[in-house]
Amino acid sequence: MAEQIRERLQQALDPVELDVLDEGYKHAGHANEGKGHFHVRIVSAAFAGQLPIKRHRLVYAALDGLMDNGIHALSIDAKAAGE
């Protein structure tokens, strides 16, 4: 799943930096034993001049379909270059 997230974000937002971390281990004991918990750190020119909510919407749009099929929780750190 992490690789699918990485590929989708790479194609949609052409990031200069991208880290996708599987954080399922932090959620052991939750439903499905924490499967589908991810953290994304992304730096892209697409975020320049955008409010954080708009940046998150761009990430969610790139991951359309995965949010209901494999991603249970997603934390996002989205920055423009130079931030």
N, CA, C and O atoms as a GROMACS GRO file, in nm:
protein
  332
    1MET      N    1   0.082  -0.119   0.000
    1MET     CA    2   0.000   0.000   0.000
    1MET      C    3   0.087   0.126   0.000
    1MET      O    4   0.056   0.222  -0.070
    2ALA      N    5   0.195   0.126   0.077
    2ALA     CA    6   0.282   0.243   0.081
    2ALA      C    7   0.337   0.275  -0.057
    2ALA      O    8   0.349   0.392  -0.094
    3GLU      N    9   0.369   0.174  -0.134
    3GLU     CA   10   0.420   0.196  -0.270
    3GLU      C   11   0.312   0.255  -0.360
    3GLU      O   12   0.342   0.340  -0.443
    4GLN      N   13   0.189   0.211  -0.345
    4GLN     CA   14   0.079   0.268  -0.424
    4GLN      C   15   0.058   0.415  -0.390
    4GLN      O   16   0.037   0.497  -0.478
    5ILE      N   17   0.065   0.447  -0.262
    5ILE     CA   18   0.053   0.586  -0.217
    5ILE      C   19   0.165   0.669  -0.280
    5ILE      O   20   0.140   0.776  -0.335
    6ARG      N   21   0.285   0.618  -0.271
    6ARG     CA   22   0.403   0.688  -0.325
    6ARG      C   23   0.387   0.714  -0.476
    6ARG      O   24   0.412   0.824  -0.523
    7GLU      N   25   0.345   0.612  -0.550
    7GLU     CA   26   0.329   0.625  -0.695
    7GLU      C   27   0.223   0.728  -0.730
    7GLU      O   28   0.243   0.812  -0.819
    8ARG      N   29   0.109   0.723  -0.662
    8ARG     CA   30   0.001   0.817  -0.691
    8ARG      C   31   0.042   0.961  -0.664
    8ARG      O   32   0.015   1.050  -0.745
    9LEU      N   33   0.108   0.984  -0.551
    9LEU     CA   34   0.150   1.120  -0.517
    9LEU      C   35   0.259   1.169  -0.612
    9LEU      O   36   0.261   1.286  -0.648
   10GLN      N   37   0.349   1.081  -0.651
   10GLN     CA   38   0.454   1.117  -0.745
   10GLN      C   39   0.393   1.162  -0.877
   10GLN      O   40   0.434   1.265  -0.932
   11GLN      N   41   0.296   1.089  -0.927
   11GLN     CA   42   0.233   1.122  -1.055
   11GLN      C   43   0.152   1.251  -1.047
   11GLN      O   44   0.158   1.334  -1.138
   12ALA      N   45   0.077   1.268  -0.941
   12ALA     CA   46  -0.016   1.380  -0.931
   12ALA      C   47   0.049   1.512  -0.891
   12ALA      O   48   0.010   1.618  -0.939
   13LEU      N   49   0.151   1.505  -0.803
   13LEU     CA   50   0.202   1.629  -0.743
   13LEU      C   51   0.350   1.654  -0.771
   13LEU      O   52   0.403   1.757  -0.728
   14ASP      N   53   0.417   1.566  -0.840
   14ASP     CA   54   0.557   1.582  -0.877
   14ASP      C   55   0.641   1.640  -0.762
   14ASP      O   56   0.702   1.745  -0.776
   15PRO      N   57   0.643   1.571  -0.649
   15PRO     CA   58   0.714   1.625  -0.532
   15PRO      C   59   0.866   1.626  -0.549
   15PRO      O   60   0.924   1.545  -0.621
   16VAL      N   61   0.928   1.722  -0.479
   16VAL     CA   62   1.074   1.724  -0.473
   16VAL      C   63   1.123   1.641  -0.355
   16VAL      O   64   1.238   1.598  -0.351
   17GLU      N   65   1.034   1.619  -0.258
   17GLU     CA   66   1.061   1.529  -0.145
   17GLU      C   67   0.933   1.452  -0.116
   17GLU      O   68   0.823   1.508  -0.123
   18LEU      N   69   0.947   1.324  -0.085
   18LEU     CA   70   0.830   1.242  -0.054
   18LEU      C   71   0.871   1.127   0.036
   18LEU      O   72   0.957   1.046   0.001
   19ASP      N   73   0.809   1.119   0.152
   19ASP     CA   74   0.826   1.007   0.244
   19ASP      C   75   0.689   0.951   0.276
   19ASP      O   76   0.598   1.026   0.312
   20VAL      N   77   0.674   0.822   0.263
   20VAL     CA   78   0.550   0.754   0.300
   20VAL      C   79   0.587   0.649   0.404
   20VAL      O   80   0.661   0.555   0.376
   21LEU      N   81   0.535   0.667   0.523
   21LEU     CA   82   0.567   0.577   0.634
   21LEU      C   83   0.446   0.496   0.674
   21LEU      O   84   0.338   0.550   0.695
   22ASP      N   85   0.464   0.366   0.685
   22ASP     CA   86   0.360   0.277   0.736
   22ASP      C   87   0.368   0.283   0.888
   22ASP      O   88   0.466   0.236   0.947
   23GLU      N   89   0.266   0.340   0.952
   23GLU     CA   90   0.265   0.356   1.097
   23GLU      C   91   0.170   0.258   1.166
   23GLU      O   92   0.126   0.283   1.279
   24GLY      N   93   0.140   0.150   1.100
   24GLY     CA   94   0.049   0.052   1.156
   24GLY      C   95   0.095  -0.003   1.290
   24GLY      O   96   0.013  -0.035   1.376
   25TYR      N   97   0.227  -0.013   1.309
   25TYR     CA   98   0.280  -0.066   1.434
   25TYR      C   99   0.241   0.020   1.554
   25TYR      O  100   0.235  -0.030   1.667
   26LYS      N  101   0.213   0.148   1.532
   26LYS     CA  102   0.173   0.237   1.641
   26LYS      C  103   0.029   0.213   1.686
   26LYS      O  104  -0.014   0.264   1.789
   27HIS      N  105  -0.043   0.136   1.608
   27HIS     CA  106  -0.186   0.120   1.632
   27HIS      C  107  -0.224  -0.026   1.660
   27HIS      O  108  -0.338  -0.066   1.637
   28ALA      N  109  -0.130  -0.103   1.708
   28ALA     CA  110  -0.159  -0.241   1.744
   28ALA      C  111  -0.270  -0.243   1.848
   28ALA      O  112  -0.272  -0.163   1.941
   29GLY      N  113  -0.363  -0.334   1.830
   29GLY     CA  114  -0.476  -0.343   1.920
   29GLY      C  115  -0.599  -0.271   1.867
   29GLY      O  116  -0.710  -0.290   1.918
   30HIS      N  117  -0.582  -0.188   1.765
   30HIS     CA  118  -0.696  -0.122   1.701
   30HIS      C  119  -0.759  -0.220   1.603
   30HIS      O  120  -0.707  -0.330   1.581
   31ALA      N  121  -0.870  -0.180   1.546
   31ALA     CA  122  -0.936  -0.264   1.445
   31ALA      C  123  -0.834  -0.298   1.336
   31ALA      O  124  -0.758  -0.212   1.292
   32ASN      N  125  -0.835  -0.423   1.294
   32ASN     CA  126  -0.742  -0.473   1.191
   32ASN      C  127  -0.596  -0.459   1.233
   32ASN      O  128  -0.508  -0.458   1.146
   33GLU      N  129  -0.568  -0.449   1.361
   33GLU     CA  130  -0.432  -0.442   1.414
   33GLU      C  131  -0.350  -0.330   1.353
   33GLU      O  132  -0.231  -0.346   1.329
   34GLY      N  133  -0.413  -0.216   1.326
   34GLY     CA  134  -0.341  -0.099   1.280
   34GLY      C  135  -0.311  -0.096   1.132
   34GLY      O  136  -0.240  -0.007   1.085
   35LYS      N  137  -0.363  -0.192   1.056
   35LYS     CA  138  -0.338  -0.192   0.913
   35LYS      C  139  -0.397  -0.068   0.848
   35LYS      O  140  -0.508  -0.026   0.882
   36GLY      N  141  -0.324  -0.010   0.757
   36GLY     CA  142  -0.374   0.104   0.682
   36GLY      C  143  -0.348   0.239   0.745
   36GLY      O  144  -0.410   0.337   0.704
   37HIS      N  145  -0.259   0.246   0.842
   37HIS     CA  146  -0.222   0.374   0.905
   37HIS      C  147  -0.092   0.423   0.842
   37HIS      O  148   0.010   0.354   0.849
   38PHE      N  149  -0.096   0.542   0.782
   38PHE     CA  150   0.020   0.595   0.711
   38PHE      C  151   0.044   0.741   0.746
   38PHE      O  152  -0.047   0.814   0.784
   39HIS      N  153   0.169   0.782   0.731
   39HIS     CA  154   0.207   0.923   0.743
   39HIS      C  155   0.278   0.961   0.613
   39HIS      O  156   0.367   0.891   0.566
   40VAL      N  157   0.235   1.075   0.556
   40VAL     CA  158   0.295   1.125   0.433
   40VAL      C  159   0.360   1.260   0.462
   40VAL      O  160   0.298   1.349   0.518
   41ARG      N  161   0.486   1.272   0.424
   41ARG     CA  162   0.557   1.400   0.426
   41ARG      C  163   0.592   1.430   0.282
   41ARG      O  164   0.665   1.355   0.218
   42ILE      N  165   0.537   1.542   0.231
   42ILE     CA  166   0.553   1.573   0.090
   42ILE      C  167   0.585   1.722   0.072
   42ILE      O  168   0.525   1.808   0.136
   43VAL      N  169   0.680   1.749  -0.016
   43VAL     CA  170   0.716   1.886  -0.052
   43VAL      C  171   0.696   1.898  -0.202
   43VAL      O  172   0.755   1.823  -0.280
   44SER      N  173   0.611   1.993  -0.244
   44SER     CA  174   0.579   2.007  -0.385
   44SER      C  175   0.551   2.152  -0.420
   44SER      O  176   0.497   2.228  -0.339
   45ALA      N  177   0.588   2.191  -0.541
   45ALA     CA  178   0.557   2.326  -0.591
   45ALA      C  179   0.406   2.344  -0.602
   45ALA      O  180   0.358   2.458  -0.599
   46ALA      N  181   0.331   2.237  -0.614
   46ALA     CA  182   0.185   2.244  -0.624
   46ALA      C  183   0.122   2.306  -0.500
   46ALA      O  184   0.008   2.351  -0.506
   47PHE      N  185   0.194   2.308  -0.390
   47PHE     CA  186   0.141   2.360  -0.264
   47PHE      C  187   0.170   2.509  -0.242
   47PHE      O  188   0.121   2.568  -0.146
   48ALA      N  189   0.249   2.568  -0.329
   48ALA     CA  190   0.286   2.710  -0.313
   48ALA      C  191   0.161   2.797  -0.310
   48ALA      O  192   0.076   2.788  -0.399
   49GLY      N  193   0.151   2.880  -0.208
   49GLY     CA  194   0.039   2.972  -0.194
   49GLY      C  195  -0.092   2.910  -0.152
   49GLY      O  196  -0.194   2.978  -0.147
   50GLN      N  197  -0.091   2.779  -0.120
   50GLN     CA  198  -0.213   2.708  -0.081
   50GLN      C  199  -0.223   2.698   0.071
   50GLN      O  200  -0.123   2.678   0.140
   51LEU      N  201  -0.345   2.712   0.121
   51LEU     CA  202  -0.370   2.688   0.263
   51LEU      C  203  -0.356   2.539   0.293
   51LEU      O  204  -0.370   2.456   0.203
   52PRO      N  205  -0.328   2.504   0.419
   52PRO     CA  206  -0.312   2.362   0.453
   52PRO      C  207  -0.431   2.275   0.411
   52PRO      O  208  -0.411   2.162   0.366
   53ILE      N  209  -0.552   2.324   0.425
   53ILE     CA  210  -0.670   2.243   0.388
   53ILE      C  211  -0.669   2.212   0.239
   53ILE      O  212  -0.704   2.101   0.199
   54LYS      N  213  -0.630   2.306   0.157
   54LYS     CA  214  -0.621   2.285   0.012
   54LYS      C  215  -0.511   2.185  -0.020
   54LYS      O  216  -0.527   2.102  -0.110
   55ARG      N  217  -0.399   2.192   0.050
   55ARG     CA  218  -0.289   2.097   0.030
   55ARG      C  219  -0.336   1.955   0.061
   55ARG      O  220  -0.307   1.861  -0.013
   56HIS      N  221  -0.408   1.941   0.172
   56HIS     CA  222  -0.459   1.810   0.210
   56HIS      C  223  -0.558   1.758   0.106
   56HIS      O  224  -0.558   1.640   0.074
   57ARG      N  225  -0.642   1.846   0.055
   57ARG     CA  226  -0.738   1.805  -0.047
   57ARG      C  227  -0.668   1.757  -0.173
   57ARG      O  228  -0.714   1.662  -0.237
   58LEU      N  229  -0.557   1.820  -0.209
   58LEU     CA  230  -0.481   1.775  -0.325
   58LEU      C  231  -0.424   1.634  -0.302
   58LEU      O  232  -0.424   1.552  -0.393
   59VAL      N  233  -0.377   1.609  -0.181
   59VAL     CA  234  -0.326   1.476  -0.148
   59VAL      C  235  -0.439   1.373  -0.152
   59VAL      O  236  -0.423   1.266  -0.211
   60TYR      N  237  -0.552   1.406  -0.089
   60TYR     CA  238  -0.666   1.313  -0.090
   60TYR      C  239  -0.715   1.286  -0.232
   60TYR      O  240  -0.750   1.173  -0.264
   61ALA      N  241  -0.717   1.388  -0.317
   61ALA     CA  242  -0.760   1.370  -0.456
   61ALA      C  243  -0.667   1.273  -0.529
   61ALA      O  244  -0.712   1.190  -0.607
   62ALA      N  245  -0.537   1.285  -0.503
   62ALA     CA  246  -0.440   1.196  -0.566
   62ALA      C  247  -0.458   1.052  -0.519
   62ALA      O  248  -0.425   0.958  -0.592
   63LEU      N  249  -0.510   1.035  -0.399
   63LEU     CA  250  -0.526   0.901  -0.341
   63LEU      C  251  -0.669   0.849  -0.354
   63LEU      O  252  -0.706   0.753  -0.287
   64ASP      N  253  -0.748   0.913  -0.437
   64ASP     CA  254  -0.887   0.874  -0.457
   64ASP      C  255  -0.897   0.724  -0.483
   64ASP      O  256  -0.823   0.669  -0.564
   65GLY      N  257  -0.987   0.661  -0.415
   65GLY     CA  258  -1.004   0.516  -0.428
   65GLY      C  259  -0.928   0.438  -0.323
   65GLY      O  260  -0.974   0.333  -0.277
   66LEU      N  261  -0.811   0.487  -0.284
   66LEU     CA  262  -0.734   0.417  -0.181
   66LEU      C  263  -0.786   0.451  -0.041
   66LEU      O  264  -0.770   0.372   0.053
   67MET      N  265  -0.849   0.568  -0.028
   67MET     CA  266  -0.898   0.609   0.104
   67MET      C  267  -1.007   0.515   0.154
   67MET      O  268  -1.024   0.498   0.275
   68ASP      N  269  -1.080   0.454   0.064
   68ASP     CA  270  -1.185   0.359   0.103
   68ASP      C  271  -1.141   0.214   0.086
   68ASP      O  272  -1.217   0.122   0.115
   69ASN      N  273  -1.019   0.196   0.040
   69ASN     CA  274  -0.974   0.061   0.008
   69ASN      C  275  -0.826   0.045   0.043
   69ASN      O  276  -0.741   0.039  -0.046
   70GLY      N  277  -0.796   0.039   0.170
   70GLY     CA  278  -0.658   0.014   0.212
   70GLY      C  279  -0.602   0.116   0.308
   70GLY      O  280  -0.517   0.083   0.391
   71ILE      N  281  -0.647   0.241   0.298
   71ILE     CA  282  -0.600   0.343   0.392
   71ILE      C  283  -0.708   0.365   0.496
   71ILE      O  284  -0.820   0.406   0.464
   72HIS      N  285  -0.674   0.338   0.620
   72HIS     CA  286  -0.767   0.359   0.731
   72HIS      C  287  -0.744   0.497   0.793
   72HIS      O  288  -0.839   0.566   0.829
   73ALA      N  289  -0.618   0.536   0.807
   73ALA     CA  290  -0.584   0.665   0.867
   73ALA      C  291  -0.461   0.721   0.794
   73ALA      O  292  -0.368   0.648   0.759
   74LEU      N  293  -0.464   0.853   0.772
   74LEU     CA  294  -0.356   0.918   0.700
   74LEU      C  295  -0.324   1.050   0.766
   74LEU      O  296  -0.412   1.136   0.781
   75SER      N  297  -0.200   1.067   0.807
   75SER     CA  298  -0.156   1.198   0.856
   75SER      C  299  -0.069   1.258   0.746
   75SER      O  300   0.008   1.188   0.680
   76ILE      N  301  -0.083   1.389   0.728
   76ILE     CA  302  -0.018   1.457   0.616
   76ILE      C  303   0.061   1.576   0.663
   76ILE      O  304   0.011   1.659   0.739
   77ASP      N  305   0.185   1.585   0.617
   77ASP     CA  306   0.269   1.702   0.636
   77ASP      C  307   0.304   1.750   0.496
   77ASP      O  308   0.396   1.696   0.433
   78ALA      N  309   0.231   1.852   0.446
   78ALA     CA  310   0.247   1.899   0.308
   78ALA      C  311   0.304   2.040   0.308
   78ALA      O  312   0.246   2.132   0.367
   79LYS      N  313   0.416   2.056   0.242
   79LYS     CA  314   0.486   2.185   0.238
   79LYS      C  315   0.518   2.222   0.093
   79LYS      O  316   0.530   2.136   0.006
   80ALA      N  317   0.531   2.351   0.071
   80ALA     CA  318   0.585   2.400  -0.055
   80ALA      C  319   0.736   2.407  -0.041
   80ALA      O  320   0.788   2.413   0.071
   81ALA      N  321   0.806   2.406  -0.151
   81ALA     CA  322   0.952   2.415  -0.148
   81ALA      C  323   0.993   2.543  -0.074
   81ALA      O  324   0.935   2.649  -0.095
   82GLY      N  325   1.093   2.531   0.012
   82GLY     CA  326   1.142   2.646   0.088
   82GLY      C  327   1.074   2.669   0.220
   82GLY      O  328   1.113   2.759   0.295
   83GLU      N  329   0.974   2.590   0.251
   83GLU     CA  330   0.906   2.606   0.380
   83GLU      C  331   0.970   2.518   0.486
   83GLU      O  332   0.926   2.518   0.601
   0.00000   0.00000   0.00000
